[in-house]
């Protein structure tokens, strides 16, 4: 390590320690552990009356893509002028480091359209999959295209009604994509196709890596099931049938030990499955939590998430993971999202109100709240290195600085 790099790291550590902040990146969909939970602590949850300080703002265009953050760079996507754009921002200043645009349809048949997927970082690379199958590998620092292709055209997979929605998953030397009935894999260095599944409709979840009974698996939503595959070969290990209206299986599975929780919207609700050597066994039906888009977050044996669809007054709820019993409900929250950091809920309502509350099953009691966004906010917030990133559907990005006390 050269002297300049060493000095930079020492200065960065000094600044963070001055704020008593235990920092963490958010390198892929749903954070460091892919479950909406971060160990980051020491961030500021005490704000003045006019709200938390805003570090920077930006505009990225229409869509609901989330953010990923690795080191000093933050990435997201948006749509404008018949093109999708991948953005790379300096996480401190909000300055655009690079951006890459390519032709794309708006896709507003069932909603206002725009981008829905989220990039994935992997060392010095960033990967992105569009709703229409445009797959890119970028140099993280410069935005140079290392390789690109349209994976839908190559595999013949059907484009789901809302387009492909999941983020890419890096698994060893492969990139796993929720394309087709049970996924597709390409070599992450070259983009060469490694394996594919039947060309049926995928669901909208992001492939989730899990280890069950000593086996490494990736869990993906298809149009009518949740499927477990060997990420190295695509071999199907099992399939849990899960039929949701309009084939919208969007929320990621939640797995803890030998239990799996699935939940979808449109009145479907949830189910707690027992995982073993064979097909998953449905043990408990859970009507109290119907997560249409953003998966709930599991913390301390309880699920925290949104119950209800965008067409109704969705609520924020706490549900016992073991029994499916509702513990509390916060009505009128809307179709926003929630994450957990340092034992606290960081919740962004469907209308852009930011709320902080202890993640406890005995009630929802926000300790602070502020209106940080306007418009429609379906994208969960992201916390990385003391900065909280939020966006609305129009692409207004607000970075809130939670580092200073």
C-alpha positions as CSV (number, residue, x, y, z in Angstrom):
1,X,0.0,0.0,0.0
2,X,1.5,3.3,-1.0
3,X,1.9,6.3,1.4
4,X,-0.9,8.4,-0.2
5,X,-3.5,5.6,0.1
6,X,-2.4,4.8,3.6
7,X,-2.7,8.4,4.6
8,X,-6.1,8.7,3.0
9,X,-7.4,5.7,4.9
10,X,-6.0,7.0,8.2
11,X,-7.6,10.4,7.7
12,X,-11.0,8.7,6.8
13,X,-10.8,6.5,9.9
14,X,-10.0,9.6,12.0
15,X,-13.0,11.5,10.7
16,X,-15.4,8.6,11.2
17,X,-14.0,7.9,14.7
18,X,-14.6,11.6,15.5
19,X,-18.3,11.0,15.0
20,X,-18.2,7.7,16.8
21,X,-19.6,6.2,13.6
22,X,-19.2,2.5,12.7
23,X,-19.5,2.9,9.0
24,X,-20.5,0.3,6.4
25,X,-20.9,0.2,2.6
26,X,-24.2,-0.9,1.0
27,X,-22.7,-2.7,-2.0
28,X,-25.7,-4.5,-3.3
29,X,-29.5,-4.8,-3.1
30,X,-30.8,-4.7,0.5
31,X,-27.4,-4.0,1.9
32,X,-24.4,-5.8,3.3
33,X,-26.2,-9.0,4.3
34,X,-28.9,-8.7,1.6
35,X,-31.6,-8.5,4.2
36,X,-32.2,-4.8,4.8
37,X,-30.1,-4.8,7.9
38,X,-26.8,-3.0,8.5
39,X,-24.5,-3.1,11.5
40,X,-23.7,0.6,11.0
41,X,-24.0,2.4,14.3
42,X,-23.3,5.9,15.8
43,X,-25.3,7.7,13.1
44,X,-27.3,10.7,14.2
45,X,-31.0,10.2,15.0
46,X,-31.5,13.5,16.8
47,X,-32.4,16.2,14.4
48,X,-33.3,19.9,14.7
49,X,-36.9,21.0,14.2
50,X,-36.4,21.7,10.5
51,X,-35.1,18.1,9.9
52,X,-31.8,16.5,9.4
53,X,-29.0,18.2,7.4
54,X,-29.1,17.6,3.6
55,X,-25.6,16.8,2.2
56,X,-26.7,17.0,-1.5
57,X,-29.5,16.6,-4.0
58,X,-29.6,15.3,-7.5
59,X,-32.0,14.3,-10.3
60,X,-31.8,11.0,-12.0
61,X,-35.0,10.7,-14.0
62,X,-38.1,8.5,-13.6
63,X,-38.1,5.2,-11.8
64,X,-37.8,3.3,-8.5
65,X,-34.3,1.9,-8.6
66,X,-32.5,1.8,-5.3
67,X,-28.9,2.7,-4.5
68,X,-25.7,0.8,-3.9
69,X,-22.7,2.4,-2.2
70,X,-19.1,1.2,-2.3
71,X,-16.5,3.4,-0.7
72,X,-16.8,7.0,-2.1
73,X,-19.2,6.2,-4.9
74,X,-23.0,5.7,-5.0
75,X,-24.8,4.2,-8.0
76,X,-28.4,4.2,-9.2
77,X,-30.5,4.4,-12.4
78,X,-33.2,6.6,-13.9
79,X,-35.1,7.2,-17.1
80,X,-35.5,10.3,-19.2
81,X,-35.8,11.2,-22.9
82,X,-36.3,7.6,-24.1
83,X,-33.2,6.4,-22.4
84,X,-32.1,4.7,-19.2
85,X,-29.1,6.1,-17.4
86,X,-26.7,4.5,-14.9
87,X,-25.4,7.2,-12.6
88,X,-22.3,7.2,-10.4
89,X,-22.1,9.9,-7.8
90,X,-19.5,11.0,-5.4
91,X,-21.1,9.9,-2.1
92,X,-19.8,13.0,-0.2
93,X,-20.6,15.8,-2.6
94,X,-23.2,14.4,-5.0
95,X,-21.0,15.3,-8.0
96,X,-21.6,13.1,-11.0
97,X,-18.5,11.0,-11.4
98,X,-19.8,9.3,-14.6
99,X,-23.0,8.3,-16.3
100,X,-24.0,6.0,-19.1
101,X,-27.2,6.2,-21.1
102,X,-28.7,3.8,-23.6
103,X,-32.1,3.7,-25.5
104,X,-34.9,2.2,-23.4
105,X,-38.7,2.2,-23.5
106,X,-40.6,4.1,-20.7
107,X,-42.7,1.0,-20.0
108,X,-45.7,2.9,-18.5
109,X,-48.4,0.5,-19.3
110,X,-49.3,-0.3,-15.7
111,X,-47.6,2.5,-13.8
112,X,-45.7,5.6,-14.5
113,X,-42.7,3.6,-15.8
114,X,-39.0,4.2,-15.6
115,X,-36.2,2.0,-14.1
116,X,-36.9,-0.5,-11.4
117,X,-33.7,-2.6,-11.1
118,X,-30.7,-1.7,-8.9
119,X,-27.0,-2.0,-9.8
120,X,-24.6,-4.4,-8.1
121,X,-21.0,-3.6,-7.2
122,X,-18.2,-6.1,-7.1
123,X,-14.7,-4.7,-6.5
124,X,-13.7,-2.6,-9.5
125,X,-16.9,-3.6,-11.4
126,X,-20.5,-2.5,-11.5
127,X,-23.3,-4.6,-13.1
128,X,-26.7,-3.4,-14.2
129,X,-29.8,-5.1,-15.7
130,X,-32.6,-3.1,-17.3
131,X,-36.3,-3.9,-17.4
132,X,-35.8,-5.0,-21.1
133,X,-32.7,-7.2,-20.6
134,X,-29.9,-4.8,-21.3
135,X,-27.0,-6.1,-19.2
136,X,-23.9,-4.1,-18.6
137,X,-20.5,-4.5,-16.9
138,X,-18.8,-1.2,-16.1
139,X,-15.5,-0.1,-14.7
140,X,-16.6,1.2,-11.3
141,X,-14.3,4.2,-11.3
142,X,-14.7,5.4,-14.9
143,X,-18.0,4.0,-16.2
144,X,-16.2,2.4,-19.2
145,X,-18.3,-0.5,-20.6
146,X,-16.3,-3.7,-20.1
147,X,-19.0,-5.7,-21.9
148,X,-22.7,-5.5,-22.6
149,X,-25.5,-7.6,-24.2
150,X,-29.2,-8.0,-24.2
151,X,-29.7,-11.2,-22.2
152,X,-33.4,-11.5,-23.1
153,X,-32.6,-11.6,-26.8
154,X,-29.8,-14.1,-26.3
155,X,-31.9,-16.5,-24.2
156,X,-35.3,-16.0,-25.6
157,X,-36.8,-15.5,-22.1
158,X,-40.1,-13.9,-21.9
159,X,-40.1,-10.3,-20.6
160,X,-42.4,-10.2,-17.5
161,X,-45.4,-7.7,-17.7
162,X,-43.5,-5.1,-15.6
163,X,-40.1,-5.9,-17.1
164,X,-37.1,-7.6,-15.3
165,X,-36.9,-6.2,-11.8
166,X,-34.2,-8.0,-9.8
167,X,-30.6,-6.8,-9.3
168,X,-27.7,-9.0,-10.5
169,X,-26.1,-11.4,-8.0
170,X,-22.4,-12.0,-8.0
171,X,-21.7,-15.7,-7.2
172,X,-18.1,-16.7,-7.6
173,X,-17.2,-16.1,-11.2
174,X,-20.8,-15.9,-12.3
175,X,-23.5,-13.3,-12.4
176,X,-26.9,-14.7,-11.6
177,X,-30.0,-12.9,-13.0
178,X,-33.7,-13.4,-12.4
179,X,-34.4,-14.0,-16.1
180,X,-36.5,-16.9,-17.3
181,X,-38.3,-19.5,-15.2
182,X,-35.4,-20.2,-12.8
183,X,-32.7,-17.8,-13.6
184,X,-29.8,-17.3,-16.0
185,X,-26.0,-17.1,-15.3
186,X,-23.2,-15.4,-17.3
187,X,-19.5,-15.2,-16.7
188,X,-19.0,-12.0,-14.8
189,X,-15.7,-11.2,-16.6
190,X,-16.9,-11.7,-20.2
191,X,-20.7,-11.9,-20.2
192,X,-20.6,-15.4,-21.8
193,X,-23.7,-17.4,-21.1
194,X,-23.0,-20.1,-18.5
195,X,-26.5,-21.6,-18.0
196,X,-30.1,-20.7,-18.5
197,X,-33.6,-21.9,-17.5
198,X,-36.8,-22.3,-19.4
199,X,-37.9,-19.2,-21.3
200,X,-40.9,-18.5,-19.1
201,X,-41.8,-15.4,-17.1
202,X,-39.5,-14.5,-14.1
203,X,-40.8,-12.9,-11.0
204,X,-39.4,-9.6,-9.8
205,X,-37.2,-10.5,-6.9
206,X,-33.4,-10.4,-6.7
207,X,-31.6,-13.8,-6.5
208,X,-30.8,-14.4,-2.8
209,X,-27.8,-16.6,-1.9
210,X,-28.4,-19.0,1.0
211,X,-26.7,-22.0,2.5
212,X,-29.2,-24.8,3.4
213,X,-28.1,-28.2,4.7
214,X,-24.5,-27.4,3.6
215,X,-25.6,-26.6,0.0
216,X,-25.1,-23.2,-1.6
217,X,-28.3,-22.1,-3.3
218,X,-29.8,-19.0,-5.0
219,X,-33.5,-18.3,-4.4
220,X,-35.5,-16.6,-7.1
221,X,-39.1,-15.7,-7.7
222,X,-40.7,-17.0,-10.9
223,X,-44.2,-16.0,-12.1
224,X,-45.9,-18.7,-10.0
225,X,-43.2,-20.1,-7.6
226,X,-40.1,-19.4,-5.6
227,X,-37.3,-21.6,-6.8
228,X,-34.0,-22.7,-5.4
229,X,-31.1,-23.4,-7.8
230,X,-27.5,-24.3,-7.7
231,X,-25.9,-21.1,-8.7
232,X,-22.9,-22.8,-10.3
233,X,-25.0,-25.1,-12.6
234,X,-28.6,-23.8,-12.6
235,X,-29.7,-27.2,-11.4
236,X,-33.1,-26.9,-9.6
237,X,-33.1,-28.1,-6.0
238,X,-36.7,-27.4,-5.2
239,X,-39.7,-25.2,-6.0
240,X,-42.3,-23.7,-3.7
241,X,-45.5,-23.0,-5.6
242,X,-46.7,-19.4,-4.9
243,X,-49.4,-17.9,-7.1
244,X,-50.1,-14.2,-6.8
245,X,-52.5,-12.1,-8.8
246,X,-50.9,-10.8,-12.0
247,X,-47.9,-13.1,-11.3
248,X,-46.3,-10.4,-9.2
249,X,-43.9,-12.3,-7.0
250,X,-41.7,-9.3,-6.2
251,X,-40.5,-9.4,-2.5
252,X,-37.4,-11.3,-1.7
253,X,-37.7,-14.4,0.4
254,X,-36.6,-14.1,4.1
255,X,-34.7,-17.1,5.3
256,X,-33.6,-17.8,8.9
257,X,-32.2,-21.3,9.8
258,X,-34.7,-23.8,8.4
259,X,-37.5,-21.4,8.0
260,X,-38.5,-19.3,4.9
261,X,-41.0,-16.5,4.8
262,X,-42.7,-15.5,1.5
263,X,-45.1,-12.6,1.2
264,X,-46.7,-10.9,-1.8
265,X,-49.4,-8.3,-2.3
266,X,-52.8,-8.2,-4.1
267,X,-54.4,-9.8,-1.0
268,X,-52.2,-12.9,-1.1
269,X,-50.4,-12.4,2.2
270,X,-47.5,-14.5,3.5
271,X,-46.5,-18.0,4.4
272,X,-43.9,-19.5,6.7
273,X,-42.2,-22.6,5.2
274,X,-40.2,-25.4,6.8
275,X,-37.1,-26.1,4.8
276,X,-35.6,-29.6,4.7
277,X,-34.2,-32.2,2.3
278,X,-37.2,-32.0,-0.1
279,X,-39.8,-29.5,-1.2
280,X,-40.5,-26.7,1.3
281,X,-43.5,-27.4,3.6
282,X,-46.0,-24.6,4.2
283,X,-46.5,-24.5,8.0
284,X,-48.3,-21.2,8.6
285,X,-50.3,-18.8,6.4
286,X,-49.9,-15.2,7.4
287,X,-52.6,-12.7,6.3
288,X,-51.3,-9.9,8.5
289,X,-48.4,-9.0,6.1
290,X,-48.9,-8.6,2.3
291,X,-45.7,-7.1,0.9
292,X,-46.4,-6.0,-2.6
293,X,-42.9,-4.7,-3.4
294,X,-40.3,-4.2,-0.7
295,X,-39.6,-7.3,1.4
296,X,-40.0,-7.0,5.2
297,X,-36.9,-6.8,7.4
298,X,-36.3,-9.5,10.0
299,X,-34.8,-8.3,13.3
300,X,-34.8,-10.0,16.7
301,X,-37.4,-12.6,15.7
302,X,-39.9,-10.1,14.3
303,X,-40.7,-8.9,10.8
304,X,-41.1,-5.2,10.0
305,X,-42.6,-4.3,6.7
306,X,-45.4,-2.7,4.6
307,X,-48.8,-4.4,4.5
308,X,-50.9,-3.5,1.5
309,X,-50.8,-2.4,-2.1
310,X,-50.2,1.0,-3.8
311,X,-54.0,1.1,-4.5
312,X,-54.9,1.1,-0.8
313,X,-53.7,2.9,2.4
314,X,-50.9,0.5,3.2
315,X,-49.7,0.2,6.8
316,X,-46.4,-0.4,8.4
317,X,-46.5,-3.5,10.6
318,X,-44.6,-5.7,13.0
319,X,-45.3,-9.5,12.8
320,X,-43.9,-12.3,14.8
321,X,-41.7,-14.4,12.5
322,X,-42.4,-17.7,14.2
323,X,-46.2,-17.4,14.4
324,X,-47.3,-14.7,11.9
325,X,-49.1,-12.9,14.7
326,X,-49.5,-9.2,14.3
327,X,-47.7,-7.2,17.1
328,X,-48.5,-3.6,16.0
329,X,-49.7,-1.6,13.1
330,X,-48.9,2.0,12.0
331,X,-51.7,2.9,9.6
332,X,-51.4,5.4,6.7
333,X,-47.7,4.7,6.0
334,X,-48.2,4.0,2.4
335,X,-46.1,1.8,0.0
336,X,-42.7,3.0,1.3
337,X,-39.9,0.9,2.7
338,X,-37.9,0.2,5.9
339,X,-34.4,-0.8,6.8
340,X,-32.8,-1.6,10.2
341,X,-29.6,-0.1,11.5
342,X,-28.2,-0.3,15.1
343,X,-31.5,-1.8,16.3
344,X,-33.6,1.1,14.9
345,X,-36.1,1.2,12.1
346,X,-35.3,3.8,9.4
347,X,-38.6,4.1,7.5
348,X,-39.5,6.2,4.5
349,X,-43.2,6.5,4.0
350,X,-44.9,6.4,0.6
351,X,-45.1,10.2,0.7
352,X,-41.5,10.8,1.7
353,X,-41.7,11.2,5.5
354,X,-38.6,9.8,7.2
355,X,-39.2,8.2,10.6
356,X,-36.7,6.7,13.1
357,X,-38.0,4.3,15.8
358,X,-36.7,1.5,18.0
359,X,-37.2,-1.9,16.3
360,X,-39.4,-3.4,19.0
361,X,-42.5,-5.5,18.9
362,X,-44.3,-3.6,21.7
363,X,-45.2,-0.6,19.5
364,X,-44.1,1.9,16.9
365,X,-42.8,5.0,18.7
366,X,-40.8,7.3,16.4
367,X,-38.2,9.3,18.2
368,X,-37.8,11.7,15.3
369,X,-39.4,12.3,12.0
370,X,-39.0,14.8,9.1
371,X,-40.4,15.3,5.6
372,X,-37.4,14.8,3.3
373,X,-39.1,14.0,0.0
374,X,-42.2,14.8,-1.9
375,X,-44.2,12.8,-4.4
376,X,-44.3,9.1,-4.6
377,X,-41.7,7.2,-2.6
378,X,-41.8,3.4,-3.2
379,X,-38.0,2.9,-2.8
380,X,-36.6,2.0,0.6
381,X,-33.9,4.3,2.0
382,X,-30.2,3.2,2.0
383,X,-27.8,4.0,4.8
384,X,-24.0,3.9,4.0
385,X,-21.1,5.5,5.8
386,X,-23.4,7.9,7.7
387,X,-25.3,9.1,4.6
388,X,-28.9,8.2,4.0
389,X,-30.0,8.1,0.4
390,X,-33.7,8.5,-0.6
391,X,-35.5,9.1,-3.9
392,X,-39.0,9.5,-5.3
393,X,-40.5,8.2,-8.5
394,X,-39.7,11.4,-10.4
395,X,-36.0,10.8,-9.7
396,X,-35.4,13.5,-7.0
397,X,-32.5,12.2,-4.9
398,X,-31.9,13.5,-1.4
399,X,-28.8,12.5,0.5
400,X,-29.2,13.2,4.3
401,X,-26.1,13.6,6.4
402,X,-26.4,11.5,9.6
403,X,-22.7,11.6,10.5
404,X,-22.5,14.7,12.8
405,X,-24.0,14.8,16.3
